[in-house]
Amino acid sequence: MSVVIAILAVALLAGVILLVSAPLRTARRRADLPSAELVELEAAREAKYSEIRDAELDYRTGKLSREDYESVAGALRAEALELLNRLEALQAGRLAGEEPGADD
Amino acid sequence: MAALGRICLLLALAVCVYGIGASLYGVRSGRVEFSESGRRSVYALAGILTVAFAVLEIAFLSNDFAFNTVADTSSRTTPEGYRAAAVWASQEGSLLLWAWLLSLWSSLALFLTRRRMRDVAAYATAILLGFGGFFVSLMIFYANPFATTSPAPAEGVGLDPLLRFPTMVIHPPMLYSGYTLCTIPLAFGMGALLARRVDADWIRAIRRFAFAAWLFLGIGILLGARWSYSELGWGGYWGWDAVENASLMPWLTGTAFLHSLMIQEKRGMLKVWNVSLVLATGTLAIMGTFLVRSGILNSIHAFGGATLGVPFVVLIALLIAGSIYLVVSRRDMLRTEHRLDSLLSREAMFLANNVVLVGLCFVIFWGTYFPLISEALTGREASVGPPWFDRYTVPLALILVLLSGIGPVIAWRRATLANARRNFVAPLLVAALTLVALIVAGVALKPFAIAMFCCAAFVLGSISQEFFRGVRARRAMAGEAAVVALGALVRRNRRRYGGYIVHLGMAVLFVGVAASSSFQHASELGLSPGGSTRVGAYTIRYVRPTATITPKYDQAHTGSTLSLGAVLDVSKNGHHVATLRPSEGYYDSGEPAQGSVGHLIGGQAVSHISMSAGVTRDVWTAIAPNISTPSLQRIITVGNRTLPPEDAEVAIAYLARAYLQRPPQAQFHFIVSPLVMWIWLGGLIVFGGGLIAIWPAPSTVRRRVGALARTRAQHGLARA
């Protein structure tokens, strides 16, 4: 094996070790991730907003009658508000230090 | 340099083993730094395999025939562009490409999810590194791309002439990208089940990768079809070859997943179905990779040399067993209390679409694997040909196209019958008018083709209606000009309208398939110069023969030693339409036993088709010249006997001149196919629609939309 190849191989190995071991060597505090429940509620909230927009677009493009749209949209808004209330409660609890900081 | 490559493989395996251990330890012990170290192992794997790939690429480009794979698949006479692509022409090189692409896509997926789902991502990391380690192990123990021979041969065998075609350069990278991207949703799906985090977060995280897998796989499949049509001498684009089917199956289940995941995102339903689809898609992708390397296939797609059947069977068995165990053991968590509100809803249409897609996949699976299993068990060659596949897939494809037109005009959750009836008027009218037009035009009554044309017209009608009404609604709300409103509509609803464009593209594609399959005119016959024949509405006349010698002058730029062909004049109703120049290329076999002249043209002869392609029809031709005549064979025999290797090309020049002076009758294959170009155009439309659907909205738009929706939700309830 030539010297150049050996140097390249050693450099590669050193680079790999440095990259892979970095999290083990640094003592920095890793940011706490939001709890699983918070993430799930935020995902559900975004999905609900998307449903509300879809319902409005369905109504405006003639796929839903006005009565159906108001019925569906009303239900969706109620569900969205419930999600928002649960999110606010969770976030308030987290701020007050009641929320677990790591993934469950 | 080969030594560096071998070191890379060993290092890659070590990194995979470490990364799996670190990820699993990190997630089980809660020590986040080990999970992060595991994730970085994937990045390291990508770096290592990039170096390994570069080493092999340099070997090919520099004609380093000490590398066995370079000697087996390349040569000095192989054009440089094809030499670069020859890396993945062999079993060994293609394994390296697979592993490299897997590491790159895995790195991207894990980088984008580094701040969420730590536990799910850690399990996914271990699984992806498991795949990486599997492929690296195959290279180390079975098919090493860095194996060498000393002393190195002076010349290589050369790239298979059938692969010397532009689409074949890009087809494997696209297809392998699709396959490797399929493993990412599988890994995250398994991770979600292992971590017992089966909420919507993992679905949202992998949605774009599932879409990208679908897109790349689709492009790869279409490129393969294009190569088959434009290069192989049979004139078709899809032969229900086992390997073609193996790539289509994960695409079908992936398509089903992209639809049903919307239902899970909106309604929290179909969790079991979606996770099963994701696991099936990934497993089918591995099975597709298995087929070409198992040794059970005798196909243009199959790699020769070492067979890797046993390791792949073990991996596939583990995947299937593991998937079943995880889904069954977590079934309580996957249950949902939500139900379909109505059968007349978009959710119901998506469900129906899913059933059809999975049904299609099952039919193709049965037709592909049953004969192989039967032959393996009984020793008798069994075959299921295109007629069997067509019998079952054509009706299902019709239903699929129809559903792709119905879905867009039905509302989410529920639609009233009166509303639905009103929304179907325009699309049905378009379909009816199409049927009338076809009958009036005297188009031959082929039921399935006519049905497909009418279904496609229905899709065109419904999609056009959606765009028209959407633009009208946007203009009513925002007072914008039509073009501006259209842009805003698509920008704000990328998934919906991108999806509509995809549906339209698929309809166009299926019209092309139906027309070219059902209304094709074909003819095979012998012609001498001056002779002519009629194919469909076209007259084709053999004007004169052509001949070129040495790779330098090969008009097909594939490095053939000798190329014999013809100039053909195509006319319709006495008017010149096109001039075609099909040819057959003869390549160096590298076998000295064939003689100094014989070996120059003794390799696999490859047909280079010529066609006149248009929006309404393709005129396709292939030629098989006859070089077995006594006069031509005498030139080769005398040349073998009297000419040293360095002067052998003189005999080739004599051969070419003799062919031009007294051309024997040549065999021709002529095909006139309507609307073939619609297949490629449809594919482009699908690609464009897919890009729109997958394109992320800018974060500022997302925040604005989210805030607006929140305010309106609150105001709406206040009004109620």
HADDOCK unambig.tbl for C-alpha pairs under 7 A between the chains (distance, minus, plus):
assign (segid A and resid 1 and name CA) (segid B and resid 3 and name CA) 6.86 0.50 0.50
assign (segid A and resid 5 and name CA) (segid B and resid 1 and name CA) 6.83 0.50 0.50
assign (segid A and resid 5 and name CA) (segid B and resid 4 and name CA) 6.04 0.50 0.50
assign (segid A and resid 9 and name CA) (segid B and resid 4 and name CA) 6.48 0.50 0.50
assign (segid A and resid 16 and name CA) (segid B and resid 44 and name CA) 5.68 0.50 0.50
assign (segid A and resid 19 and name CA) (segid B and resid 40 and name CA) 6.56 0.50 0.50
assign (segid A and resid 20 and name CA) (segid B and resid 37 and name CA) 5.13 0.50 0.50
assign (segid A and resid 20 and name CA) (segid B and resid 40 and name CA) 5.28 0.50 0.50
assign (segid A and resid 20 and name CA) (segid B and resid 41 and name CA) 5.65 0.50 0.50
assign (segid A and resid 21 and name CA) (segid B and resid 37 and name CA) 6.20 0.50 0.50
assign (segid A and resid 23 and name CA) (segid B and resid 33 and name CA) 5.19 0.50 0.50
assign (segid A and resid 23 and name CA) (segid B and resid 36 and name CA) 6.34 0.50 0.50
assign (segid A and resid 23 and name CA) (segid B and resid 37 and name CA) 5.82 0.50 0.50
assign (segid A and resid 24 and name CA) (segid B and resid 33 and name CA) 5.68 0.50 0.50
assign (segid A and resid 24 and name CA) (segid B and resid 34 and name CA) 6.86 0.50 0.50
assign (segid A and resid 33 and name CA) (segid B and resid 116 and name CA) 6.92 0.50 0.50
assign (segid A and resid 40 and name CA) (segid B and resid 199 and name CA) 6.51 0.50 0.50
assign (segid A and resid 40 and name CA) (segid B and resid 200 and name CA) 6.73 0.50 0.50
assign (segid A and resid 40 and name CA) (segid B and resid 201 and name CA) 6.43 0.50 0.50
assign (segid A and resid 43 and name CA) (segid B and resid 200 and name CA) 6.73 0.50 0.50
assign (segid A and resid 43 and name CA) (segid B and resid 201 and name CA) 6.50 0.50 0.50
assign (segid A and resid 47 and name CA) (segid B and resid 265 and name CA) 6.17 0.50 0.50
assign (segid A and resid 47 and name CA) (segid B and resid 266 and name CA) 5.60 0.50 0.50
assign (segid A and resid 48 and name CA) (segid B and resid 266 and name CA) 6.85 0.50 0.50
assign (segid A and resid 49 and name CA) (segid B and resid 706 and name CA) 6.79 0.50 0.50
assign (segid A and resid 49 and name CA) (segid B and resid 709 and name CA) 5.80 0.50 0.50
assign (segid A and resid 51 and name CA) (segid B and resid 266 and name CA) 6.52 0.50 0.50
assign (segid A and resid 58 and name CA) (segid B and resid 411 and name CA) 5.96 0.50 0.50
assign (segid A and resid 60 and name CA) (segid B and resid 473 and name CA) 5.76 0.50 0.50
assign (segid A and resid 61 and name CA) (segid B and resid 469 and name CA) 5.09 0.50 0.50
assign (segid A and resid 61 and name CA) (segid B and resid 470 and name CA) 5.74 0.50 0.50
assign (segid A and resid 61 and name CA) (segid B and resid 473 and name CA) 6.58 0.50 0.50
assign (segid A and resid 63 and name CA) (segid B and resid 409 and name CA) 6.46 0.50 0.50
assign (segid A and resid 63 and name CA) (segid B and resid 410 and name CA) 6.12 0.50 0.50
assign (segid A and resid 63 and name CA) (segid B and resid 411 and name CA) 5.47 0.50 0.50
assign (segid A and resid 63 and name CA) (segid B and resid 415 and name CA) 6.97 0.50 0.50
assign (segid A and resid 63 and name CA) (segid B and resid 419 and name CA) 6.24 0.50 0.50
assign (segid A and resid 63 and name CA) (segid B and resid 420 and name CA) 6.94 0.50 0.50
assign (segid A and resid 63 and name CA) (segid B and resid 423 and name CA) 6.98 0.50 0.50
assign (segid A and resid 64 and name CA) (segid B and resid 411 and name CA) 6.47 0.50 0.50
assign (segid A and resid 64 and name CA) (segid B and resid 415 and name CA) 6.27 0.50 0.50
assign (segid A and resid 64 and name CA) (segid B and resid 419 and name CA) 6.70 0.50 0.50
assign (segid A and resid 65 and name CA) (segid B and resid 419 and name CA) 6.87 0.50 0.50
assign (segid A and resid 77 and name CA) (segid B and resid 713 and name CA) 4.90 0.50 0.50
assign (segid A and resid 77 and name CA) (segid B and resid 716 and name CA) 6.82 0.50 0.50
assign (segid A and resid 77 and name CA) (segid B and resid 717 and name CA) 6.53 0.50 0.50
assign (segid A and resid 78 and name CA) (segid B and resid 717 and name CA) 6.69 0.50 0.50
assign (segid A and resid 80 and name CA) (segid B and resid 713 and name CA) 6.75 0.50 0.50
assign (segid A and resid 81 and name CA) (segid B and resid 713 and name CA) 6.71 0.50 0.50
assign (segid A and resid 81 and name CA) (segid B and resid 714 and name CA) 6.66 0.50 0.50
